[in-house]
Amino acid sequence: MASSHPLQIDVVSDVVCPWCYIGKRRLERALALAPDVAVEVNWRPFFLNPWVPREGMSREEYLVTKFGSVEAYKGIAGRVQEAAAEEGLQYNPERVQRQPNTIDCHRLIHWAATSGAAAAMKQKLMELYFRDGGDLTKPAVLVQAAAGVGLDAHEIRARLGTDADVDLISSQAREASSKGIGSVPTYVFARQYAISGAQPPEQLAAAIRQLAAETSGSV
């Protein structure tokens, strides 16, 4: 039904955003509902908490800073857990001990994209954080995660020790903000149309079909 050119979908999100975790699964379900539409999915960086220091911080300090108290987050967490469970995902916030700055996570996703493993890298990092309470501030954890999706552990360890692509990731995140993206996940279709929030798969699938049809004549 569509053009020979795939519909480009840029997903602006962060690995520590629980609704991005859920939204990724819902996008996958949406794509399964529209299997005849060719798409190209790109994972774009966003810093949900740009004020978290590069070395990260304790989860308790983070929750107090952002929500006022640890208790204040429990109600929010309960709703997220229910939504995650509906998608077959586990969200175990009580396991998280460290709140990371996510620039290194986004670097891993960027590097994984060269071998077509960006989605797998993002999923691995999200599962480590949300399901297992993994400490994404530790280079060893990141290296192991990267190796788990087929990246070379020695190369990743060396690159994480440098500032490689820090400026690139930072500029991409700033660009998203400059375009008015303030909540994530945000799905940008054909670089023109944006939908924010972890929308139901059926709504995303309908949008994918409609926009693929609308843009097929202009490419």
GROMACS elastic network, one bead per residue, 0.5 to 0.9 nm:
[ bonds ]
;  ai    aj funct       b0    kb
    1    36     6  0.72712   500
    1    37     6  0.71609   500
    1   209     6  0.88164   500
    1   212     6  0.84020   500
    1   213     6  0.71719   500
    1   216     6  0.89387   500
    2     5     6  0.78421   500
    2     6     6  0.79714   500
    2     7     6  0.85893   500
    2    36     6  0.81280   500
    2    37     6  0.62862   500
    2    38     6  0.73436   500
    2   209     6  0.84659   500
    2   212     6  0.59484   500
    2   213     6  0.57636   500
    2   214     6  0.89492   500
    2   215     6  0.85496   500
    2   216     6  0.58087   500
    2   217     6  0.88384   500
    3     6     6  0.69379   500
    3     7     6  0.84270   500
    3    37     6  0.88130   500
    3    38     6  0.82212   500
    3   212     6  0.75920   500
    3   213     6  0.77859   500
    3   215     6  0.80689   500
    3   217     6  0.72502   500
    3   219     6  0.77931   500
    4    38     6  0.77508   500
    4   216     6  0.80255   500
    5     8     6  0.87313   500
    5    38     6  0.73839   500
    5    39     6  0.82348   500
    5   216     6  0.74399   500
    5   219     6  0.71871   500
    6    37     6  0.75208   500
    6    40     6  0.58280   500
    6   212     6  0.79693   500
    6   216     6  0.87201   500
    7    37     6  0.77336   500
    7    38     6  0.61884   500
    7    40     6  0.59959   500
    7    41     6  0.83633   500
    7   189     6  0.70344   500
    7   190     6  0.60508   500
    7   208     6  0.79357   500
    7   211     6  0.78594   500
    7   212     6  0.57713   500
    7   215     6  0.78623   500
    7   216     6  0.82645   500
    8    38     6  0.88692   500
    8    39     6  0.57803   500
    8    41     6  0.60911   500
    8    42     6  0.76166   500
    8   188     6  0.79936   500
    8   189     6  0.57552   500
    8   191     6  0.72609   500
    9    39     6  0.69411   500
    9    40     6  0.59646   500
    9    42     6  0.61942   500
    9    43     6  0.85820   500
    9   187     6  0.64248   500
    9   188     6  0.55807   500
    9   190     6  0.63593   500
    9   191     6  0.77154   500
    9   208     6  0.89216   500
   10    40     6  0.82272   500
   10    41     6  0.58688   500
   10    43     6  0.59777   500
   10    44     6  0.64194   500
   10   186     6  0.81406   500
   10   187     6  0.57888   500
   10   188     6  0.50007   500
   10   189     6  0.65182   500
   10   190     6  0.80680   500
   10   191     6  0.75401   500
   11    24     6  0.86204   500
   11    41     6  0.71576   500
   11    42     6  0.60762   500
   11    44     6  0.56760   500
   11    45     6  0.83944   500
   11   184     6  0.87675   500
   11   185     6  0.67404   500
   11   186     6  0.58998   500
   11   188     6  0.63851   500
   11   189     6  0.88182   500
   12    20     6  0.87852   500
   12    42     6  0.85728   500
   12    43     6  0.63019   500
   12    45     6  0.57974   500
   12    46     6  0.60966   500
   12   173     6  0.86105   500
   12   176     6  0.76072   500
   12   181     6  0.83517   500
   12   184     6  0.65025   500
   12   185     6  0.56916   500
   12   186     6  0.51911   500
   12   187     6  0.63731   500
   12   188     6  0.77245   500
   13    16     6  0.88338   500
   13    17     6  0.72894   500
   13    20     6  0.58946   500
   13    21     6  0.88429   500
   13    43     6  0.74355   500
   13    44     6  0.64602   500
   13    45     6  0.58590   500
   13    46     6  0.52434   500
   13    47     6  0.78956   500
   13    48     6  0.81023   500
   13   183     6  0.85034   500
   13   184     6  0.53116   500
   13   186     6  0.67597   500
   13   187     6  0.87874   500
   14    17     6  0.53821   500
   14    18     6  0.86710   500
   14    20     6  0.65913   500
   14    21     6  0.85100   500
   14    44     6  0.84155   500
   14    45     6  0.62719   500
   14    46     6  0.52666   500
   14    47     6  0.61533   500
   14    48     6  0.62831   500
   14   102     6  0.75270   500
   14   105     6  0.88804   500
   14   106     6  0.80109   500
   14   122     6  0.89925   500
   14   184     6  0.74847   500
   14   185     6  0.77167   500
   15    18     6  0.78073   500
   15    20     6  0.70901   500
   15    21     6  0.71230   500
   15    45     6  0.89380   500
   15    46     6  0.87913   500
   15    47     6  0.89764   500
   15    48     6  0.88312   500
   15   102     6  0.71999   500
   15   105     6  0.74185   500
   15   106     6  0.80856   500
   15   122     6  0.68395   500
   15   123     6  0.83905   500
   15   125     6  0.66739   500
   15   126     6  0.54178   500
   15   129     6  0.80432   500
   16    19     6  0.89216   500
   16    20     6  0.79029   500
   16    21     6  0.79863   500
   16    47     6  0.89659   500
   16    48     6  0.74960   500
   16    49     6  0.88792   500
   16    99     6  0.84170   500
   16   100     6  0.81021   500
   16   102     6  0.76506   500
   16   125     6  0.88196   500
   16   126     6  0.69004   500
   16   129     6  0.71645   500
   16   130     6  0.76861   500
   17    20     6  0.51839   500
   17    21     6  0.65415   500
   17    22     6  0.89671   500
   17    48     6  0.68457   500
   17   126     6  0.86985   500
   17   184     6  0.75866   500
   17   185     6  0.81547   500
   18    22     6  0.64297   500
   18    23     6  0.84462   500
   18    80     6  0.70102   500
   18    84     6  0.83916   500
   18    91     6  0.80702   500
   18   126     6  0.85265   500
   18   130     6  0.74924   500
   19    23     6  0.57074   500
   19    24     6  0.84027   500
   19    80     6  0.74267   500
   19    83     6  0.87774   500
   19    84     6  0.84447   500
   19   184     6  0.74326   500
   19   185     6  0.68696   500
   19   197     6  0.74644   500
   19   198     6  0.60167   500
   20    24     6  0.59312   500
   20    25     6  0.86278   500
   20   184     6  0.64505   500
   20   185     6  0.50494   500
   20   186     6  0.87022   500
   20   197     6  0.81257   500
   20   198     6  0.67995   500
   21    24     6  0.54467   500
   21    25     6  0.68640   500
   21    26     6  0.89931   500
   21    84     6  0.80772   500
   21    89     6  0.85277   500
   21   123     6  0.78876   500
   21   126     6  0.64636   500
   21   127     6  0.84092   500
   21   130     6  0.82820   500
   21   185     6  0.87510   500
   21   198     6  0.88222   500
   22    25     6  0.53724   500
   22    26     6  0.63419   500
   22    27     6  0.87622   500
   22    80     6  0.86224   500
   22    83     6  0.74038   500
   22    84     6  0.58278   500
   22    87     6  0.70301   500
   22    89     6  0.76233   500
   22   198     6  0.65778   500
   23    27     6  0.60486   500
   23    28     6  0.85545   500
   23   184     6  0.89699   500
   23   185     6  0.65751   500
   23   197     6  0.73416   500
   23   199     6  0.69463   500
   23   200     6  0.84192   500
   23   201     6  0.88581   500
   24    27     6  0.51510   500
   24    28     6  0.63202   500
   24    29     6  0.87470   500
   24   123     6  0.83301   500
   24   185     6  0.83234   500
   24   198     6  0.79312   500
   25    28     6  0.50813   500
   25    29     6  0.63170   500
   25    30     6  0.86397   500
   25    87     6  0.68675   500
   25    88     6  0.88231   500
   25    89     6  0.84825   500
   25   201     6  0.87084   500
   26    29     6  0.50109   500
   26    30     6  0.60998   500
   26    31     6  0.86502   500
   26    87     6  0.74741   500
   26   198     6  0.70762   500
   26   199     6  0.72430   500
   26   200     6  0.63762   500
   26   201     6  0.50471   500
   26   202     6  0.88405   500
   26   204     6  0.81343   500
   27    31     6  0.61796   500
   27    32     6  0.85922   500
   27   198     6  0.83133   500
   27   199     6  0.83134   500
   27   200     6  0.83481   500
   27   201     6  0.61460   500
   27   204     6  0.68577   500
   27   205     6  0.80658   500
   28    31     6  0.51763   500
   28    32     6  0.63476   500
   28    33     6  0.88056   500
   28   201     6  0.79819   500
   29    32     6  0.50353   500
   29    33     6  0.64139   500
   29    34     6  0.89552   500
   29   201     6  0.57181   500
   29   202     6  0.83528   500
   29   205     6  0.83201   500
   30    33     6  0.50375   500
   30    34     6  0.65731   500
   30    35     6  0.88841   500
   30   200     6  0.80806   500
   30   202     6  0.61508   500
   30   203     6  0.78864   500
   30   204     6  0.57212   500
   30   206     6  0.83325   500
   30   208     6  0.82493   500
   31    34     6  0.51008   500
   31    35     6  0.60735   500
   31    37     6  0.80409   500
   31    39     6  0.84271   500
   31   201     6  0.81500   500
   31   204     6  0.82504   500
   31   205     6  0.63672   500
   31   208     6  0.80935   500
   32    35     6  0.53306   500
   32   205     6  0.83663   500
   33    36     6  0.87830   500
   33   201     6  0.79302   500
   33   202     6  0.75332   500
   33   205     6  0.61654   500
   33   206     6  0.89203   500
   34    37     6  0.57555   500
   34    38     6  0.88072   500
   34   205     6  0.60332   500
   34   206     6  0.82695   500
   34   208     6  0.76345   500
   34   209     6  0.69658   500
   35    38     6  0.75868   500
   37   208     6  0.77508   500
   37   209     6  0.68718   500
   37   212     6  0.71448   500
   38   212     6  0.83382   500
   39   208     6  0.87265   500
   39   212     6  0.86202   500
   41   119     6  0.86359   500
   42   113     6  0.84236   500
   42   118     6  0.80487   500
   42   119     6  0.83884   500
   43   109     6  0.76324   500
   43   110     6  0.80651   500
   43   113     6  0.85847   500
   43   118     6  0.70678   500
   43   119     6  0.73224   500
   43   122     6  0.83102   500
   44   106     6  0.81507   500
   44   109     6  0.88450   500
   44   110     6  0.84281   500
   44   169     6  0.86170   500
   44   172     6  0.73754   500
   44   173     6  0.76760   500
   44   176     6  0.85691   500
   45   103     6  0.83221   500
   45   106     6  0.60544   500
   45   107     6  0.89326   500
   45   109     6  0.88993   500
   45   110     6  0.88870   500
   45   169     6  0.66235   500
   45   170     6  0.81241   500
   45   172     6  0.65352   500
   45   173     6  0.53598   500
   45   176     6  0.81836   500
   46    49     6  0.89007   500
   46    50     6  0.88083   500
   46   102     6  0.87510   500
   46   103     6  0.89249   500
   46   106     6  0.84577   500
   46   169     6  0.87428   500
   46   170     6  0.86270   500
   46   172     6  0.79486   500
   46   174     6  0.80856   500
   46   176     6  0.72763   500
   46   177     6  0.81775   500
   46   184     6  0.79138   500
   46   185     6  0.89990   500
   47    50     6  0.51862   500
   47    51     6  0.88633   500
   47   101     6  0.81139   500
   47   102     6  0.69208   500
   47   103     6  0.77484   500
   47   170     6  0.87582   500
   47   173     6  0.66975   500
   47   174     6  0.89436   500
   48    51     6  0.89142   500
   48   102     6  0.86766   500
   48   182     6  0.87966   500
   48   183     6  0.81876   500
   48   184     6  0.80214   500
   49    52     6  0.58307   500
   49   101     6  0.74098   500
   49   102     6  0.85242   500
   50    53     6  0.78923   500
   50   101     6  0.72231   500
   50   102     6  0.85133   500
   51    54     6  0.88932   500
   51   101     6  0.81853   500
   52    55     6  0.81351   500
   52    56     6  0.59872   500
   52    57     6  0.69071   500
   52    62     6  0.80460   500
   52    99     6  0.77162   500
   52   100     6  0.70063   500
   52   101     6  0.54496   500
   52   102     6  0.87998   500
   53    56     6  0.51596   500
   53    57     6  0.69803   500
   53   100     6  0.78639   500
   53   101     6  0.60613   500
   54    57     6  0.87255   500
   54   100     6  0.74238   500
   54   101     6  0.52138   500
   54   102     6  0.80442   500
   54   103     6  0.79305   500
   54   104     6  0.89176   500
   54   137     6  0.82270   500
   55   100     6  0.70227   500
   55   101     6  0.68194   500
   55   137     6  0.62461   500
   55   138     6  0.87048   500
   56    59     6  0.89920   500
   56    98     6  0.67120   500
   56    99     6  0.54932   500
   56   101     6  0.53183   500
   56   102     6  0.87269   500
   56   136     6  0.86010   500
   56   137     6  0.60268   500
   57    60     6  0.84480   500
   57    61     6  0.68716   500
   57    62     6  0.67126   500
   57    97     6  0.88088   500
   57    98     6  0.57443   500
   57    99     6  0.52855   500
   57   100     6  0.66098   500
   57   101     6  0.83769   500
   57   137     6  0.87944   500
   58    61     6  0.53002   500
   58    62     6  0.62623   500
   58    63     6  0.87519   500
   58    97     6  0.61018   500
   58    99     6  0.58316   500
   58   100     6  0.86592   500
   59    63     6  0.61389   500
   59    64     6  0.85994   500
   59    70     6  0.89051   500
   59    96     6  0.66311   500
   59    97     6  0.50719   500
   59    99     6  0.50743   500
   59   100     6  0.88143   500
   60    63     6  0.52111   500
   60    64     6  0.61928   500
   60    65     6  0.85259   500
   60    69     6  0.80601   500
   60    70     6  0.64002   500
   60    97     6  0.75871   500
   60    98     6  0.82246   500
   60    99     6  0.86797   500
   61    64     6  0.52177   500
   61    65     6  0.60571   500
   61    66     6  0.85823   500
   61    69     6  0.86669   500
   61    70     6  0.86122   500
   61    99     6  0.87985   500
   62    65     6  0.51079   500
   62    66     6  0.60495   500
   62    67     6  0.81799   500
   62    70     6  0.88010   500
   62    98     6  0.85963   500
   62    99     6  0.67024   500
   63    66     6  0.52170   500
   63    67     6  0.54314   500
   63    68     6  0.67530   500
   63    69     6  0.59237   500
   63    70     6  0.54404   500
   63    71     6  0.87574   500
   63    72     6  0.82902   500
   63    73     6  0.70706   500
   64    67     6  0.54735   500
   64    70     6  0.58762   500
   64    71     6  0.89078   500
   64    72     6  0.84917   500
   64    73     6  0.89545   500
   65    68     6  0.57898   500
   65    69     6  0.74910   500
   66    69     6  0.80303   500
   67    70     6  0.73581   500
   67    71     6  0.87303   500
   67    72     6  0.60950   500
   67    73     6  0.63448   500
   68    71     6  0.84339   500
   68    72     6  0.66002   500
   68    73     6  0.84586   500
   69    72     6  0.52418   500
   69    73     6  0.70760   500
   70    73     6  0.56436   500
   70    74     6  0.70796   500
   71    74     6  0.53829   500
   71    75     6  0.78641   500
   72    75     6  0.66449   500
   72    76     6  0.77409   500
   73    76     6  0.52667   500
   73    77     6  0.60411   500
   73    78     6  0.86556   500
   74    78     6  0.61456   500
   74    79     6  0.88752   500
   75    78     6  0.51909   500
   75    79     6  0.67124   500
   75    80     6  0.89077   500
   76    79     6  0.54270   500
   76    80     6  0.64292   500
   76    81     6  0.87390   500
   77    80     6  0.50474   500
   77    81     6  0.60257   500
   77    82     6  0.86438   500
   77    91     6  0.84572   500
   77    92     6  0.88279   500
   77    93     6  0.72572   500
   78    81     6  0.50976   500
   78    82     6  0.63546   500
   78    83     6  0.87966   500
   79    82     6  0.52304   500
   79    83     6  0.63650   500
   79    84     6  0.86305   500
   80    83     6  0.51258   500
   80    84     6  0.59997   500
   80    85     6  0.84812   500
   80    91     6  0.75770   500
   81    84     6  0.50591   500
   81    85     6  0.60319   500
   81    86     6  0.86333   500
   81    89     6  0.84263   500
   81    90     6  0.71704   500
   81    91     6  0.54465   500
   81    92     6  0.76558   500
   81    93     6  0.88270   500
   82    85     6  0.51543   500
   82    86     6  0.63673   500
   82    87     6  0.89614   500
   82    91     6  0.87857   500
   83    86     6  0.52053   500
   83    87     6  0.67609   500
   83    89     6  0.85503   500
   84    87     6  0.52277   500
   84    88     6  0.64398   500
   84    90     6  0.62154   500
   84    91     6  0.65445   500
   85    89     6  0.50962   500
   85    90     6  0.61201   500
   85    91     6  0.77836   500
   86    89     6  0.73442   500
   87    90     6  0.88364   500
   89   127     6  0.86542   500
   89   131     6  0.79596   500
   90   127     6  0.80480   500
   90   130     6  0.70374   500
   90   131     6  0.52301   500
   90   132     6  0.87718   500
   91    94     6  0.89561   500
   91   127     6  0.85303   500
   91   129     6  0.87744   500
   91   130     6  0.50280   500
   91   131     6  0.51015   500
   91   132     6  0.84231   500
   92    95     6  0.58214   500
   92    96     6  0.75924   500
   92   129     6  0.87077   500
   92   130     6  0.58133   500
   92   131     6  0.53517   500
   92   132     6  0.70882   500
   92   133     6  0.70898   500
   93    96     6  0.54678   500
   93    97     6  0.87926   500
   93   129     6  0.85584   500
   93   130     6  0.63976   500
   93   131     6  0.78302   500
   93   132     6  0.88599   500
   93   133     6  0.70545   500
   94    97     6  0.78610   500
   94   133     6  0.77575   500
   95   129     6  0.86591   500
   95   130     6  0.81967   500
   95   131     6  0.80282   500
   95   132     6  0.66495   500
   95   134     6  0.79967   500
   96    99     6  0.74879   500
   96   129     6  0.70068   500
   96   130     6  0.75606   500
   96   131     6  0.89671   500
   96   132     6  0.77520   500
   96   134     6  0.67746   500
   96   135     6  0.74775   500
   97   133     6  0.69468   500
   97   134     6  0.81841   500
   97   135     6  0.72632   500
   98   133     6  0.83409   500
   98   134     6  0.82644   500
   98   135     6  0.59120   500
   98   136     6  0.77472   500
   98   137     6  0.74112   500
   99   135     6  0.77605   500
   99   136     6  0.78402   500
   99   137     6  0.77092   500
  100   103     6  0.88437   500
  100   135     6  0.74766   500
  100   136     6  0.58224   500
  100   137     6  0.52723   500
  101   104     6  0.76226   500
  101   105     6  0.83862   500
  101   136     6  0.82716   500
  101   137     6  0.72362   500
  102   105     6  0.50784   500
  102   106     6  0.63037   500
  102   107     6  0.86582   500
  102   136     6  0.79025   500
  102   137     6  0.82862   500
  103   106     6  0.51159   500
  103   107     6  0.62234   500
  103   108     6  0.87713   500
  103   166     6  0.71257   500
  103   169     6  0.71310   500
  103   170     6  0.76885   500
  104   108     6  0.63103   500
  104   109     6  0.87574   500
  104   136     6  0.86407   500
  104   137     6  0.84813   500
  104   139     6  0.88048   500
  104   142     6  0.82302   500
  104   160     6  0.71604   500
  104   166     6  0.79867   500
  105   108     6  0.51378   500
  105   109     6  0.64373   500
  105   110     6  0.87108   500
  105   121     6  0.88260   500
  105   122     6  0.80809   500
  105   125     6  0.73437   500
  105   136     6  0.76587   500
  105   142     6  0.74669   500
  106   109     6  0.50349   500
  106   110     6  0.61286   500
  106   111     6  0.85850   500
  106   122     6  0.83397   500
  106   169     6  0.69597   500
  107   110     6  0.50092   500
  107   111     6  0.61328   500
  107   112     6  0.84915   500
  107   160     6  0.83365   500
  107   164     6  0.82439   500
  107   165     6  0.66861   500
  107   166     6  0.72149   500
  107   169     6  0.68669   500
  108   111     6  0.51003   500
  108   112     6  0.59929   500
  108   113     6  0.85872   500
  108   118     6  0.81163   500
  108   121     6  0.71765   500
  108   122     6  0.84016   500
  108   142     6  0.80236   500
  108   143     6  0.89556   500
  108   146     6  0.70368   500
  108   156     6  0.80227   500
  108   160     6  0.86127   500
  109   112     6  0.50205   500
  109   113     6  0.62273   500
  109   117     6  0.78123   500
  109   119     6  0.76325   500
  109   120     6  0.85834   500
  109   121     6  0.56917   500
  109   122     6  0.61074   500
  109   146     6  0.88692   500
  110   113     6  0.52742   500
  110   114     6  0.74454   500
  110   118     6  0.67257   500
  110   165     6  0.86204   500
  110   169     6  0.82547   500
  111   114     6  0.59133   500
  111   115     6  0.79436   500
  111   117     6  0.86427   500
  111   118     6  0.76490   500
  111   151     6  0.86026   500
  111   156     6  0.87590   500
  112   115     6  0.56882   500
  112   116     6  0.64498   500
  112   119     6  0.83822   500
  112   120     6  0.83952   500
  112   121     6  0.65955   500
  112   146     6  0.79305   500
  112   149     6  0.82513   500
  112   150     6  0.85592   500
  112   151     6  0.69715   500
  113   117     6  0.53632   500
  113   119     6  0.79702   500
  113   121     6  0.86631   500
  114   117     6  0.74322   500
  114   118     6  0.79586   500
  115   118     6  0.78264   500
  115   150     6  0.87477   500
  115   151     6  0.83987   500
  116   119     6  0.78332   500
  116   120     6  0.86018   500
  117   120     6  0.52167   500
  117   121     6  0.60295   500
  117   122     6  0.86043   500
  117   149     6  0.67817   500
  117   150     6  0.79078   500
  117   151     6  0.86189   500
  118   121     6  0.50389   500
  118   122     6  0.61335   500
  118   123     6  0.85632   500
  119   122     6  0.51337   500
  119   123     6  0.61279   500
  119   124     6  0.85579   500
  120   123     6  0.50628   500
  120   124     6  0.60507   500
  120   125     6  0.86410   500
  120   149     6  0.64010   500
  121   124     6  0.51114   500
  121   125     6  0.62671   500
  121   126     6  0.86199   500
  121   145     6  0.74442   500
  121   146     6  0.66816   500
  121   148     6  0.83984   500
  121   149     6  0.62242   500
  122   125     6  0.52665   500
  122   126     6  0.61648   500
  122   127     6  0.85967   500
  123   126     6  0.51272   500
  123   127     6  0.60588   500
  123   128     6  0.84805   500
  124   127     6  0.52270   500
  124   128     6  0.61172   500
  124   129     6  0.86581   500
  124   145     6  0.64939   500
  124   146     6  0.83381   500
  124   148     6  0.80679   500
  124   149     6  0.78750   500
  125   128     6  0.50785   500
  125   129     6  0.62275   500
  125   130     6  0.85695   500
  125   134     6  0.85462   500
  125   136     6  0.78273   500
  125   142     6  0.79799   500
  125   145     6  0.68858   500
  125   146     6  0.88323   500
  126   129     6  0.51439   500
  126   130     6  0.58076   500
  126   131     6  0.76412   500
  127   130     6  0.53324   500
  127   131     6  0.50018   500
  127   132     6  0.65335   500
  127   133     6  0.83847   500
  127   134     6  0.84128   500
  128   131     6  0.58504   500
  128   133     6  0.60932   500
  128   135     6  0.79383   500
  128   136     6  0.79928   500
  128   141     6  0.89782   500
  128   145     6  0.83077   500
  129   132     6  0.57601   500
  129   135     6  0.69857   500
  129   136     6  0.70692   500
  130   133     6  0.58044   500
  130   134     6  0.78407   500
  131   134     6  0.81182   500
  133   136     6  0.88634   500
  134   137     6  0.88622   500
  134   141     6  0.75650   500
  135   138     6  0.59541   500
  135   141     6  0.68815   500
  135   142     6  0.87304   500
  136   139     6  0.75041   500
  136   140     6  0.89322   500
  136   141     6  0.63575   500
  136   142     6  0.63910   500
  137   140     6  0.89225   500
  137   141     6  0.78675   500
  137   142     6  0.80017   500
  138   141     6  0.53841   500
  138   142     6  0.65813   500
  138   143     6  0.88270   500
  139   142     6  0.50446   500
  139   143     6  0.60357   500
  139   144     6  0.85302   500
  139   157     6  0.72675   500
  139   160     6  0.73112   500
  139   161     6  0.85975   500
  140   143     6  0.50945   500
  140   144     6  0.61323   500
  140   145     6  0.85437   500
  140   157     6  0.78759   500
  141   144     6  0.52128   500
  141   145     6  0.61734   500
  141   146     6  0.86576   500
  142   145     6  0.50292   500
  142   146     6  0.61451   500
  142   147     6  0.86015   500
  142   156     6  0.86130   500
  142   157     6  0.84767   500
  142   160     6  0.88931   500
  143   146     6  0.50770   500
  143   147     6  0.61537   500
  143   148     6  0.85369   500
  143   151     6  0.86729   500
  143   152     6  0.85818   500
  143   153     6  0.56819   500
  143   154     6  0.81824   500
  143   156     6  0.61769   500
  143   157     6  0.59551   500
  143   160     6  0.85267   500
  144   147     6  0.50798   500
  144   148     6  0.61496   500
  144   153     6  0.69975   500
  145   149     6  0.68842   500
  145   151     6  0.88166   500
  145   153     6  0.89958   500
  146   149     6  0.55135   500
  146   150     6  0.66472   500
  146   151     6  0.53210   500
  146   152     6  0.74332   500
  146   153     6  0.67948   500
  146   156     6  0.73701   500
  147   150     6  0.50637   500
  147   152     6  0.58701   500
  147   153     6  0.52811   500
  147   156     6  0.84110   500
  148   151     6  0.72796   500
  150   153     6  0.86099   500
  151   154     6  0.89664   500
  151   155     6  0.80611   500
  151   156     6  0.72943   500
  152   155     6  0.53928   500
  152   156     6  0.61557   500
  152   157     6  0.85992   500
  153   156     6  0.51531   500
  153   157     6  0.60128   500
  153   158     6  0.85837   500
  154   157     6  0.51850   500
  154   158     6  0.62847   500
  154   159     6  0.86966   500
  155   158     6  0.52214   500
  155   159     6  0.61771   500
  155   160     6  0.86120   500
  156   159     6  0.50535   500
  156   160     6  0.59858   500
  156   161     6  0.85601   500
  157   160     6  0.53026   500
  157   161     6  0.65118   500
  158   161     6  0.52627   500
  158   162     6  0.70349   500
  159   162     6  0.53098   500
  159   163     6  0.76046   500
  159   164     6  0.64185   500
  160   163     6  0.72386   500
  160   164     6  0.74937   500
  161   164     6  0.84937   500
  162   165     6  0.89316   500
  162   166     6  0.88611   500
  163   166     6  0.54318   500
  163   167     6  0.79272   500
  164   167     6  0.78095   500
  164   168     6  0.85139   500
  165   169     6  0.60873   500
  165   170     6  0.83848   500
  166   169     6  0.53492   500
  166   170     6  0.60811   500
  166   171     6  0.85562   500
  167   170     6  0.50729   500
  167   171     6  0.60145   500
  167   172     6  0.85722   500
  168   171     6  0.52011   500
  168   172     6  0.62238   500
  168   173     6  0.86838   500
  169   172     6  0.51458   500
  169   173     6  0.62404   500
  169   174     6  0.86359   500
  170   173     6  0.51734   500
  170   174     6  0.61883   500
  170   175     6  0.85876   500
  171   175     6  0.60314   500
  171   176     6  0.86622   500
  172   175     6  0.50002   500
  172   176     6  0.63608   500
  172   177     6  0.87990   500
  173   176     6  0.52099   500
  173   177     6  0.64771   500
  173   178     6  0.86996   500
  174   177     6  0.50921   500
  174   178     6  0.60516   500
  174   179     6  0.86453   500
  175   179     6  0.62599   500
  175   180     6  0.88724   500
  175   181     6  0.88991   500
  176   179     6  0.52349   500
  176   180     6  0.67698   500
  176   181     6  0.55539   500
  176   182     6  0.81373   500
  177   180     6  0.52304   500
  177   182     6  0.61423   500
  178   181     6  0.72308   500
  179   182     6  0.88836   500
  181   184     6  0.75697   500
  181   186     6  0.72438   500
  181   196     6  0.84097   500
  182   186     6  0.87663   500
  183   186     6  0.69084   500
  183   196     6  0.68855   500
  183   197     6  0.73502   500
  184   187     6  0.84796   500
  184   196     6  0.63456   500
  184   197     6  0.60362   500
  184   198     6  0.80473   500
  185   195     6  0.84830   500
  185   196     6  0.59116   500
  185   197     6  0.53107   500
  185   198     6  0.63117   500
  186   194     6  0.65383   500
  186   195     6  0.56034   500
  186   197     6  0.60971   500
  186   198     6  0.81235   500
  187   193     6  0.80898   500
  187   194     6  0.54571   500
  187   195     6  0.51748   500
  187   196     6  0.62322   500
  187   197     6  0.82334   500
  188   191     6  0.57732   500
  188   192     6  0.66519   500
  188   193     6  0.54844   500
  188   195     6  0.65358   500
  188   196     6  0.86102   500
  189   192     6  0.59130   500
  189   193     6  0.50477   500
  189   194     6  0.61541   500
  189   195     6  0.82554   500
  189   207     6  0.89944   500
  189   208     6  0.79874   500
  189   211     6  0.74144   500
  189   212     6  0.88212   500
  190   193     6  0.67244   500
  190   211     6  0.80371   500
  190   212     6  0.85349   500
  190   215     6  0.75245   500
  191   194     6  0.80916   500
  193   211     6  0.84381   500
  195   199     6  0.82814   500
  195   204     6  0.86423   500
  196   199     6  0.76278   500
  198   201     6  0.87086   500
  199   202     6  0.82864   500
  199   203     6  0.65476   500
  199   204     6  0.64594   500
  200   203     6  0.54836   500
  200   204     6  0.64505   500
  200   205     6  0.87226   500
  201   204     6  0.50715   500
  201   205     6  0.59566   500
  201   206     6  0.85222   500
  202   205     6  0.50934   500
  202   206     6  0.61888   500
  202   207     6  0.86631   500
  203   206     6  0.51175   500
  203   207     6  0.62471   500
  203   208     6  0.86138   500
  204   207     6  0.50547   500
  204   208     6  0.60946   500
  204   209     6  0.86594   500
  205   209     6  0.62185   500
  205   210     6  0.85675   500
  206   209     6  0.52355   500
  206   210     6  0.61189   500
  206   211     6  0.85423   500
  207   210     6  0.50941   500
  207   211     6  0.59142   500
  207   212     6  0.82344   500
  208   211     6  0.53519   500
  208   212     6  0.58824   500
  208   213     6  0.84867   500
  209   212     6  0.52233   500
  209   213     6  0.62431   500
  209   214     6  0.86708   500
  210   213     6  0.52409   500
  210   214     6  0.61792   500
  210   215     6  0.86579   500
  211   215     6  0.58763   500
  211   216     6  0.81977   500
  212   215     6  0.53722   500
  212   216     6  0.58744   500
  213   216     6  0.53620   500
  213   217     6  0.76347   500
  214   217     6  0.67263   500
  214   218     6  0.79038   500
  215   218     6  0.53113   500
  215   219     6  0.66930   500
  216   219     6  0.58902   500
